[in-house]
Amino acid sequence: MRSIHVWVVVTALAVAGCGNQAASVVEDQPSPKSVVPSSTAPAPTTTTVVPKPNERTSRGKLVTTSASEYGTMLFDTTGQAIYLFDKENTDRPECYQACAAAWPPVLTRGEPRGSGQVKSDLLGTTARTDGSTQATYAGHPLYYYVHDDKNEVSCHNVTEFGGLWLVVTPSGDPAA
């Protein structure tokens, strides 16, 4: 019965969406959405370098910055917008189950790393109840919105799951 409830909530969010506003830009996990190439487009040629086990665990998520309609904000390196949940007043995550299905946590293996205008001293981690490690910024657990396209911010200043979802600026504050 619980899985039906989660499916209903996630489906309702997908149908309702949380906005349609455009915007513009961590490395050991894929972003919540995958891009499937068009059948008419040629397949890209890629080379995969598999790191040694000790390298894989020592490299954390890479968080960067890019311009958006809300000013400079945090993104991952694939262009997924990064949000905070204002209901969380500490670095302890409160977004689980249906909430985490709609707002996946930014997970990391190792200490997160910053580029662009990211302040590395504001990056951190927090433990989730399932044992995974979530990236934080200025003490806030970080999240994606599952229905954002690359280089898009569609859910800034949206209330869901008992709190407000906001994009994060390099200072660690939510965007206005």
Z-matrix of the N, CA and C atoms (Angstrom, degrees):
N
C 1 1.441
C 2 1.532 1 110.32
N 3 1.355 2 117.01 1 -36.45
C 4 1.460 3 121.35 2 -179.72
C 5 1.533 4 110.48 3 -61.75
N 6 1.350 5 117.98 4 -41.50
C 7 1.460 6 119.99 5 -178.69
C 8 1.524 7 110.94 6 -66.18
N 9 1.321 8 118.07 7 -32.60
C 10 1.463 9 120.75 8 176.42
C 11 1.517 10 109.24 9 -66.00
N 12 1.337 11 116.82 10 -42.96
C 13 1.465 12 120.90 11 179.14
C 14 1.533 13 110.54 12 -60.98
N 15 1.323 14 117.63 13 -45.14
C 16 1.454 15 121.82 14 179.19
C 17 1.522 16 109.65 15 -62.20
N 18 1.334 17 117.37 16 -43.53
C 19 1.451 18 121.27 17 -179.58
C 20 1.521 19 110.44 18 -62.22
N 21 1.329 20 117.54 19 -42.10
C 22 1.462 21 121.68 20 179.90
C 23 1.522 22 110.06 21 -63.13
N 24 1.329 23 117.37 22 -44.89
C 25 1.467 24 120.64 23 -179.42
C 26 1.518 25 110.55 24 -64.31
N 27 1.325 26 117.39 25 -46.79
C 28 1.467 27 120.66 26 -178.86
C 29 1.527 28 110.21 27 -65.26
N 30 1.322 29 117.48 28 -40.88
C 31 1.456 30 120.50 29 178.23
C 32 1.524 31 110.84 30 -64.08
N 33 1.315 32 116.82 31 -41.81
C 34 1.465 33 120.22 32 178.32
C 35 1.513 34 110.84 33 -61.85
N 36 1.330 35 118.05 34 -41.07
C 37 1.456 36 121.25 35 177.71
C 38 1.515 37 111.23 36 -64.59
N 39 1.324 38 116.58 37 -40.01
C 40 1.458 39 120.34 38 -179.68
C 41 1.524 40 110.51 39 -65.07
N 42 1.326 41 117.63 40 -40.44
C 43 1.457 42 121.63 41 -179.71
C 44 1.518 43 110.37 42 -71.63
N 45 1.332 44 116.60 43 -46.55
C 46 1.455 45 120.58 44 -176.94
C 47 1.520 46 111.48 45 -75.02
N 48 1.326 47 116.83 46 -34.71
C 49 1.457 48 120.67 47 -175.26
C 50 1.513 49 109.02 48 63.57
N 51 1.293 50 116.94 49 177.63
C 52 1.452 51 116.25 50 176.06
C 53 1.503 52 110.62 51 -127.79
N 54 1.284 53 117.57 52 12.16
C 55 1.451 54 120.25 53 176.46
C 56 1.494 55 110.45 54 151.62
N 57 1.301 56 116.11 55 174.46
C 58 1.456 57 120.79 56 178.44
C 59 1.515 58 108.72 57 -144.95
N 60 1.317 59 115.84 58 60.79
C 61 1.452 60 121.30 59 179.64
C 62 1.516 61 107.87 60 -109.42
N 63 1.311 62 117.64 61 137.91
C 64 1.462 63 121.10 62 -178.06
C 65 1.523 64 110.94 63 -90.42
N 66 1.322 65 117.14 64 158.31
C 67 1.460 66 123.34 65 174.16
C 68 1.513 67 109.31 66 -152.68
N 69 1.326 68 117.78 67 -170.06
C 70 1.440 69 120.93 68 176.56
C 71 1.523 70 113.34 69 -124.29
N 72 2.369 71 148.94 70 -159.20
C 73 1.522 72 149.57 71 -153.42
C 74 1.467 73 107.72 72 -72.23
N 75 10.732 74 106.48 73 164.45
C 76 0.954 75 119.22 74 116.98
C 77 1.493 76 88.32 75 -139.87
N 78 1.232 77 125.87 76 167.70
C 79 1.439 78 118.32 77 -141.81
C 80 1.506 79 113.05 78 -114.01
N 81 1.245 80 121.21 79 4.05
C 82 1.441 81 119.52 80 178.58
C 83 1.513 82 111.75 81 -106.57
N 84 1.324 83 117.62 82 7.83
C 85 1.458 84 121.34 83 176.93
C 86 1.511 85 108.10 84 -142.10
N 87 1.313 86 118.28 85 149.93
C 88 1.451 87 119.21 86 175.49
C 89 1.521 88 109.90 87 -73.20
N 90 1.324 89 116.60 88 158.10
C 91 1.450 90 121.15 89 173.79
C 92 1.514 91 108.53 90 -68.17
N 93 1.337 92 117.92 91 165.97
C 94 1.446 93 119.73 92 -174.71
C 95 1.522 94 114.90 93 -66.66
N 96 1.332 95 119.29 94 -17.23
C 97 1.454 96 121.25 95 178.55
C 98 1.513 97 108.37 96 -117.87
N 99 1.307 98 117.17 97 142.76
C 100 1.446 99 121.99 98 175.27
C 101 1.520 100 108.61 99 -107.46
N 102 1.307 101 116.95 100 143.39
C 103 1.447 102 121.24 101 176.74
C 104 1.516 103 107.58 102 -96.02
N 105 1.325 104 116.37 103 124.47
C 106 1.455 105 121.68 104 178.78
C 107 1.517 106 107.12 105 -101.38
N 108 1.334 107 118.39 106 123.06
C 109 1.453 108 120.13 107 -178.01
C 110 1.526 109 110.82 108 -64.37
N 111 1.322 110 114.84 109 147.30
C 112 1.452 111 121.19 110 176.81
C 113 1.512 112 109.13 111 -64.95
N 114 1.334 113 116.67 112 148.51
C 115 1.462 114 119.98 113 -178.95
C 116 1.516 115 111.15 114 -67.55
N 117 1.342 116 118.03 115 -18.21
C 118 1.457 117 120.72 116 179.41
C 119 1.516 118 112.10 117 -89.65
N 120 1.309 119 117.24 118 -15.35
C 121 1.462 120 120.49 119 -179.05
C 122 1.522 121 109.91 120 -87.45
N 123 1.330 122 117.35 121 142.48
C 124 1.472 123 118.39 122 177.21
C 125 1.522 124 110.00 123 -67.52
N 126 1.313 125 115.41 124 144.82
C 127 1.466 126 120.56 125 179.52
C 128 1.526 127 109.13 126 -69.98
N 129 1.340 128 117.09 127 135.93
C 130 1.464 129 119.01 128 178.64
C 131 1.523 130 110.77 129 -70.30
N 132 1.311 131 114.72 130 150.75
C 133 1.452 132 120.87 131 176.36
C 134 1.514 133 107.11 132 -96.71
N 135 1.331 134 116.79 133 126.14
C 136 1.452 135 120.05 134 -179.40
C 137 1.515 136 110.40 135 -132.23
N 138 1.314 137 114.17 136 156.08
C 139 1.456 138 121.53 137 173.49
C 140 1.516 139 106.64 138 -119.79
N 141 1.307 140 117.01 139 127.88
C 142 1.455 141 121.11 140 179.96
C 143 1.516 142 109.26 141 -101.55
N 144 1.320 143 115.46 142 127.01
C 145 1.458 144 121.54 143 175.64
C 146 1.517 145 106.30 144 -105.87
N 147 1.307 146 116.75 145 118.42
C 148 1.455 147 121.26 146 -179.82
C 149 1.517 148 108.04 147 -93.43
N 150 1.346 149 116.02 148 116.76
C 151 1.467 150 117.86 149 -179.58
C 152 1.518 151 111.47 150 -70.44
N 153 1.317 152 114.95 151 156.43
C 154 1.456 153 120.12 152 173.89
C 155 1.515 154 108.23 153 -64.54
N 156 1.329 155 119.58 154 152.01
C 157 1.464 156 121.37 155 -177.06
C 158 1.522 157 114.54 156 -50.93
N 159 1.334 158 118.74 157 -42.42
C 160 1.459 159 119.48 158 -178.73
C 161 1.533 160 111.76 159 -70.78
N 162 1.336 161 118.75 160 -27.21
C 163 1.457 162 121.38 161 175.78
C 164 1.519 163 110.43 162 -71.58
N 165 1.330 164 116.84 163 -39.37
C 166 1.455 165 121.46 164 -178.55
C 167 1.530 166 110.81 165 -60.96
N 168 1.307 167 117.79 166 -42.69
C 169 1.455 168 119.84 167 -177.18
C 170 1.520 169 112.62 168 -78.36
N 171 1.324 170 118.07 169 -19.69
C 172 1.455 171 119.23 170 -177.84
C 173 1.525 172 112.74 171 -88.78
N 174 1.314 173 118.07 172 -13.33
C 175 1.461 174 120.61 173 -178.43
C 176 1.518 175 109.52 174 -100.64
N 177 1.316 176 116.12 175 115.90
C 178 1.455 177 121.10 176 179.75
C 179 1.516 178 111.85 177 -90.45
N 180 1.298 179 115.10 178 178.99
C 181 1.452 180 124.09 179 179.99
C 182 1.521 181 110.47 180 -58.03
N 183 1.323 182 116.62 181 138.52
C 184 1.462 183 121.17 182 176.49
C 185 1.523 184 108.61 183 -99.34
N 186 1.316 185 115.57 184 119.88
C 187 1.460 186 123.33 185 178.54
C 188 1.515 187 107.26 186 -109.59
N 189 1.330 188 116.66 187 135.08
C 190 1.454 189 120.71 188 -178.26
C 191 1.530 190 109.73 189 -131.38
N 192 1.317 191 116.78 190 -174.43
C 193 1.460 192 121.35 191 179.31
C 194 1.521 193 109.61 192 -128.03
N 195 1.321 194 114.62 193 157.77
C 196 1.454 195 121.16 194 174.34
C 197 1.520 196 108.09 195 -158.67
N 198 1.316 197 116.04 196 164.55
C 199 1.459 198 121.72 197 178.45
C 200 1.526 199 110.11 198 -75.61
N 201 1.318 200 115.86 199 148.21
C 202 1.452 201 122.77 200 174.82
C 203 1.521 202 107.96 201 -148.68
N 204 1.307 203 117.47 202 175.76
C 205 1.459 204 119.46 203 177.16
C 206 1.523 205 111.85 204 -66.13
N 207 1.332 206 117.48 205 -11.25
C 208 1.463 207 122.75 206 177.91
C 209 1.523 208 111.53 207 -101.42
N 210 1.310 209 117.46 208 10.58
C 211 1.447 210 122.49 209 -176.35
C 212 1.523 211 109.77 210 95.97
N 213 1.317 212 116.20 211 -169.50
C 214 1.457 213 120.41 212 178.50
C 215 1.518 214 108.57 213 -69.93
N 216 1.329 215 116.09 214 133.39
C 217 1.466 216 120.49 215 -177.58
C 218 1.516 217 110.53 216 -146.17
N 219 1.341 218 116.03 217 173.91
C 220 1.457 219 121.50 218 -178.86
C 221 1.519 220 111.48 219 -82.56
N 222 1.333 221 114.95 220 139.68
C 223 1.455 222 124.73 221 173.79
C 224 1.524 223 107.07 222 -139.15
N 225 1.323 224 116.57 223 166.13
C 226 1.461 225 117.78 224 168.06
C 227 1.525 226 106.95 225 -91.79
N 228 1.308 227 117.34 226 178.13
C 229 1.462 228 120.63 227 -174.10
C 230 1.519 229 113.29 228 -72.99
N 231 1.334 230 118.30 229 -9.22
C 232 1.462 231 120.36 230 175.77
C 233 1.515 232 111.80 231 -95.92
N 234 1.331 233 118.26 232 -0.98
C 235 1.451 234 121.55 233 179.09
C 236 1.515 235 114.13 234 96.03
N 237 1.328 236 118.11 235 10.82
C 238 1.469 237 120.23 236 177.03
C 239 1.522 238 109.35 237 -80.42
N 240 1.337 239 116.04 238 127.86
C 241 1.463 240 121.65 239 177.27
C 242 1.521 241 109.96 240 -65.24
N 243 1.319 242 116.21 241 147.11
C 244 1.462 243 122.37 242 179.68
C 245 1.525 244 109.21 243 -116.07
N 246 1.333 245 114.98 244 133.51
C 247 1.463 246 122.68 245 -174.76
C 248 1.528 247 111.37 246 -120.85
N 249 1.341 248 114.91 247 162.47
C 250 1.462 249 121.50 248 167.02
C 251 1.525 250 107.60 249 -120.06
N 252 1.328 251 115.64 250 160.71
C 253 1.466 252 123.80 251 -178.16
C 254 1.522 253 106.31 252 -112.99
N 255 1.348 254 118.14 253 111.76
C 256 1.469 255 119.47 254 -172.01
C 257 1.523 256 113.82 255 -69.21
N 258 1.327 257 117.69 256 -11.22
C 259 1.467 258 121.24 257 175.64
C 260 1.538 259 110.61 258 -67.15
N 261 1.313 260 116.08 259 -25.52
C 262 1.467 261 121.54 260 -178.72
C 263 1.530 262 109.06 261 -86.85
N 264 1.322 263 115.66 262 109.17
C 265 1.464 264 121.11 263 -178.18
C 266 1.519 265 113.15 264 -93.12
N 267 1.335 266 117.05 265 -3.57
C 268 1.458 267 122.61 266 177.06
C 269 1.518 268 107.22 267 -132.65
N 270 1.346 269 116.83 268 -175.39
C 271 1.463 270 118.96 269 177.53
C 272 1.533 271 112.19 270 -82.40
N 273 1.311 272 117.51 271 6.30
C 274 1.468 273 121.74 272 179.50
C 275 1.540 274 109.83 273 -84.68
N 276 1.350 275 118.59 274 116.65
C 277 1.461 276 121.12 275 -178.56
C 278 1.529 277 112.31 276 -65.06
N 279 1.327 278 115.81 277 142.17
C 280 1.460 279 122.52 278 175.43
C 281 1.524 280 111.50 279 -121.13
N 282 1.313 281 117.73 280 1.20
C 283 1.467 282 122.65 281 -177.54
C 284 1.529 283 109.09 282 -98.08
N 285 1.338 284 115.40 283 106.27
C 286 1.460 285 122.82 284 -179.34
C 287 1.524 286 109.36 285 -135.97
N 288 1.313 287 116.82 286 169.26
C 289 1.465 288 125.77 287 176.03
C 290 1.528 289 111.38 288 54.69
N 291 1.340 290 118.78 289 -120.26
C 292 1.469 291 120.86 290 -176.42
C 293 1.525 292 110.88 291 -60.33
N 294 1.326 293 117.25 292 -37.32
C 295 1.457 294 121.09 293 178.10
C 296 1.533 295 110.15 294 -61.13
N 297 1.323 296 117.51 295 -48.06
C 298 1.465 297 121.39 296 -178.78
C 299 1.530 298 112.20 297 -70.44
N 300 1.326 299 117.90 298 -22.19
C 301 1.462 300 120.17 299 174.71
C 302 1.528 301 110.03 300 -69.58
N 303 1.329 302 117.19 301 -37.67
C 304 1.465 303 122.05 302 178.65
C 305 1.526 304 111.87 303 -84.57
N 306 1.314 305 116.86 304 -32.67
C 307 1.462 306 123.95 305 -176.80
C 308 1.538 307 108.86 306 -126.03
N 309 1.336 308 118.43 307 76.56
C 310 1.473 309 120.28 308 -177.88
C 311 1.529 310 111.89 309 -61.65
N 312 1.325 311 116.60 310 138.11
C 313 1.465 312 119.42 311 177.44
C 314 1.526 313 110.87 312 -68.56
N 315 1.315 314 115.70 313 151.14
C 316 1.460 315 121.50 314 172.50
C 317 1.523 316 105.61 315 -82.66
N 318 1.327 317 116.09 316 103.86
C 319 1.464 318 121.39 317 -177.39
C 320 1.522 319 110.25 318 -91.91
N 321 1.315 320 115.74 319 155.04
C 322 1.456 321 121.51 320 -179.89
C 323 1.525 322 109.55 321 -144.70
N 324 1.305 323 114.88 322 154.14
C 325 1.464 324 122.32 323 170.11
C 326 1.520 325 104.96 324 -119.02
N 327 1.278 326 116.20 325 106.83
C 328 1.459 327 119.69 326 -174.24
C 329 1.516 328 109.66 327 97.78
N 330 1.316 329 115.57 328 177.27
C 331 1.461 330 120.74 329 -178.86
C 332 1.521 331 110.40 330 -69.58
N 333 1.338 332 117.83 331 132.29
C 334 1.463 333 119.51 332 177.09
C 335 1.528 334 110.61 333 -63.52
N 336 1.325 335 115.28 334 152.52
C 337 1.459 336 122.11 335 -179.14
C 338 1.519 337 109.27 336 -120.51
N 339 1.318 338 116.63 337 152.17
C 340 1.455 339 120.93 338 -178.88
C 341 1.507 340 112.99 339 -118.88
N 342 1.337 341 115.11 340 152.42
C 343 1.459 342 121.71 341 171.67
C 344 1.524 343 107.46 342 -142.55
N 345 1.328 344 116.22 343 175.49
C 346 1.462 345 119.29 344 -176.44
C 347 1.519 346 108.89 345 65.92
N 348 1.345 347 116.95 346 -133.87
C 349 1.459 348 121.57 347 -178.87
C 350 1.529 349 113.10 348 -93.27
N 351 1.326 350 117.28 349 10.99
C 352 1.470 351 120.77 350 177.65
C 353 1.523 352 108.87 351 -64.68
N 354 1.323 353 115.95 352 133.95
C 355 1.462 354 121.75 353 177.10
C 356 1.526 355 107.57 354 -92.65
N 357 1.313 356 116.14 355 106.66
C 358 1.465 357 121.59 356 -174.70
C 359 1.517 358 113.23 357 -55.41
N 360 1.350 359 117.22 358 -32.80
C 361 1.465 360 119.20 359 -179.63
C 362 1.534 361 112.25 360 -70.30
N 363 1.334 362 118.64 361 -12.62
C 364 1.466 363 121.15 362 176.35
C 365 1.526 364 112.26 363 -91.34
N 366 1.341 365 117.62 364 -11.72
C 367 1.464 366 121.23 365 178.00
C 368 1.521 367 110.36 366 -77.58
N 369 1.314 368 116.28 367 143.80
C 370 1.454 369 121.42 368 177.76
C 371 1.517 370 110.11 369 -160.83
N 372 1.303 371 115.82 370 -168.18
C 373 1.466 372 121.34 371 179.65
C 374 1.522 373 109.80 372 -139.71
N 375 1.317 374 114.47 373 161.32
C 376 1.455 375 122.17 374 173.69
C 377 1.518 376 108.58 375 -145.72
N 378 1.308 377 116.45 376 148.98
C 379 1.464 378 121.11 377 -179.63
C 380 1.528 379 110.11 378 -83.61
N 381 1.336 380 115.86 379 138.94
C 382 1.462 381 121.90 380 173.32
C 383 1.527 382 108.22 381 -97.72
N 384 1.324 383 116.69 382 161.99
C 385 1.467 384 120.11 383 -175.82
C 386 1.524 385 112.77 384 -64.15
N 387 1.347 386 118.29 385 -21.50
C 388 1.468 387 120.74 386 178.75
C 389 1.524 388 112.56 387 -86.70
N 390 1.335 389 117.15 388 2.79
C 391 1.459 390 121.25 389 178.98
C 392 1.520 391 113.83 390 93.08
N 393 1.331 392 118.56 391 -8.72
C 394 1.462 393 120.33 392 177.91
C 395 1.530 394 109.36 393 -75.85
N 396 1.322 395 115.82 394 167.67
C 397 1.453 396 121.75 395 -177.95
C 398 1.526 397 109.15 396 -115.51
N 399 1.324 398 115.54 397 126.36
C 400 1.457 399 122.08 398 -178.14
C 401 1.521 400 109.63 399 -104.95
N 402 1.334 401 116.03 400 137.81
C 403 1.464 402 121.13 401 176.40
C 404 1.529 403 109.60 402 -72.26
N 405 1.325 404 115.40 403 145.05
C 406 1.467 405 121.76 404 175.11
C 407 1.524 406 108.42 405 -126.35
N 408 1.334 407 114.74 406 160.54
C 409 1.459 408 120.79 407 174.77
C 410 1.514 409 106.86 408 -141.76
N 411 1.314 410 116.76 409 124.27
C 412 1.464 411 123.21 410 -176.76
C 413 1.525 412 110.45 411 52.17
N 414 1.342 413 116.25 412 37.77
C 415 1.457 414 121.71 413 177.21
C 416 1.511 415 115.69 414 82.33
N 417 1.343 416 118.33 415 1.45
C 418 1.461 417 121.51 416 179.74
C 419 1.524 418 110.29 417 -102.62
N 420 1.344 419 118.90 418 128.12
C 421 1.465 420 119.81 419 170.83
C 422 1.535 421 109.66 420 -59.98
N 423 1.328 422 117.26 421 142.48
C 424 1.460 423 122.33 422 -175.87
C 425 1.531 424 111.58 423 -104.70
N 426 1.342 425 115.51 424 147.60
C 427 1.467 426 122.83 425 -176.40
C 428 1.528 427 110.62 426 -140.68
N 429 1.335 428 114.70 427 159.25
C 430 1.460 429 123.35 428 167.45
C 431 1.524 430 107.40 429 -105.32
N 432 1.321 431 117.74 430 164.40
C 433 1.465 432 121.02 431 165.96
C 434 1.514 433 106.34 432 -105.08
N 435 1.316 434 117.29 433 126.13
C 436 1.455 435 122.59 434 -170.36
C 437 1.535 436 113.62 435 -61.52
N 438 1.323 437 118.80 436 -25.25
C 439 1.463 438 120.54 437 -176.87
C 440 1.528 439 114.07 438 -102.15
N 441 1.339 440 118.01 439 6.35
C 442 1.468 441 119.55 440 174.01
C 443 1.521 442 108.80 441 -70.82
N 444 1.320 443 115.74 442 139.03
C 445 1.455 444 120.08 443 169.36
C 446 1.518 445 107.96 444 -84.44
N 447 1.304 446 116.49 445 169.47
C 448 1.464 447 120.99 446 177.75
C 449 1.527 448 109.15 447 -59.56
N 450 1.308 449 116.11 448 139.86
C 451 1.461 450 123.24 449 178.13
C 452 1.530 451 112.61 450 57.05
N 453 1.326 452 115.73 451 35.51
C 454 1.459 453 121.79 452 -179.53
C 455 1.524 454 109.34 453 -132.04
N 456 1.327 455 116.03 454 141.98
C 457 1.459 456 122.38 455 173.21
C 458 1.521 457 105.58 456 -121.37
N 459 1.318 458 117.14 457 103.97
C 460 1.466 459 119.31 458 -177.10
C 461 1.522 460 112.95 459 -109.88
N 462 1.322 461 118.68 460 -4.97
C 463 1.469 462 119.74 461 -173.91
C 464 1.513 463 114.64 462 -132.43
N 465 1.316 464 118.69 463 28.92
C 466 1.455 465 120.93 464 175.63
C 467 1.531 466 109.50 465 -72.95
N 468 1.322 467 115.89 466 137.35
C 469 1.460 468 122.16 467 176.49
C 470 1.535 469 111.94 468 64.70
N 471 1.335 470 115.33 469 41.00
C 472 1.462 471 122.44 470 -178.94
C 473 1.524 472 108.14 471 -115.29
N 474 1.332 473 116.44 472 136.50
C 475 1.458 474 121.26 473 177.63
C 476 1.522 475 109.44 474 -95.70
N 477 1.322 476 116.09 475 121.33
C 478 1.461 477 123.83 476 175.11
C 479 1.520 478 108.04 477 -151.44
N 480 1.318 479 116.63 478 148.87
C 481 1.466 480 123.80 479 176.54
C 482 1.523 481 112.36 480 55.85
N 483 1.324 482 115.61 481 35.71
C 484 1.458 483 120.51 482 173.49
C 485 1.508 484 116.06 483 82.46
N 486 1.318 485 117.89 484 11.94
C 487 1.456 486 120.14 485 179.18
C 488 1.508 487 111.56 486 -156.46
N 489 1.312 488 115.04 487 176.51
C 490 1.454 489 122.88 488 -178.07
C 491 1.525 490 109.34 489 -100.53
N 492 1.334 491 116.50 490 134.69
C 493 1.464 492 122.82 491 178.78
C 494 1.521 493 107.98 492 -102.44
N 495 1.335 494 116.03 493 127.80
C 496 1.462 495 121.82 494 -173.13
C 497 1.526 496 110.30 495 -136.96
N 498 1.347 497 116.55 496 143.86
C 499 1.458 498 119.40 497 174.34
C 500 1.531 499 108.48 498 -75.06
N 501 1.319 500 116.11 499 158.36
C 502 1.462 501 122.89 500 -171.41
C 503 1.522 502 110.71 501 -110.11
N 504 1.315 503 116.56 502 131.60
C 505 1.468 504 121.75 503 177.03
C 506 1.535 505 109.14 504 -90.28
N 507 1.342 506 117.58 505 164.23
C 508 1.469 507 120.21 506 179.03
C 509 1.530 508 114.21 507 -57.90
N 510 1.333 509 118.11 508 -23.72
C 511 1.473 510 120.93 509 178.50
C 512 1.531 511 111.80 510 -74.48
N 513 1.337 512 115.81 511 -14.08
C 514 1.464 513 120.74 512 -177.09
C 515 1.512 514 112.48 513 98.14
N 516 1.311 515 116.46 514 -8.87
C 517 1.465 516 121.45 515 178.64
C 518 1.526 517 109.73 516 -85.00
N 519 1.330 518 116.48 517 154.28
C 520 1.465 519 118.49 518 173.68
C 521 1.535 520 109.42 519 -69.92
N 522 1.327 521 116.09 520 151.30
C 523 1.468 522 120.33 521 176.15
C 524 1.515 523 109.57 522 -69.31
N 525 1.314 524 116.13 523 151.63
C 526 1.476 525 121.62 524 179.05
C 527 1.513 526 111.26 525 -71.47
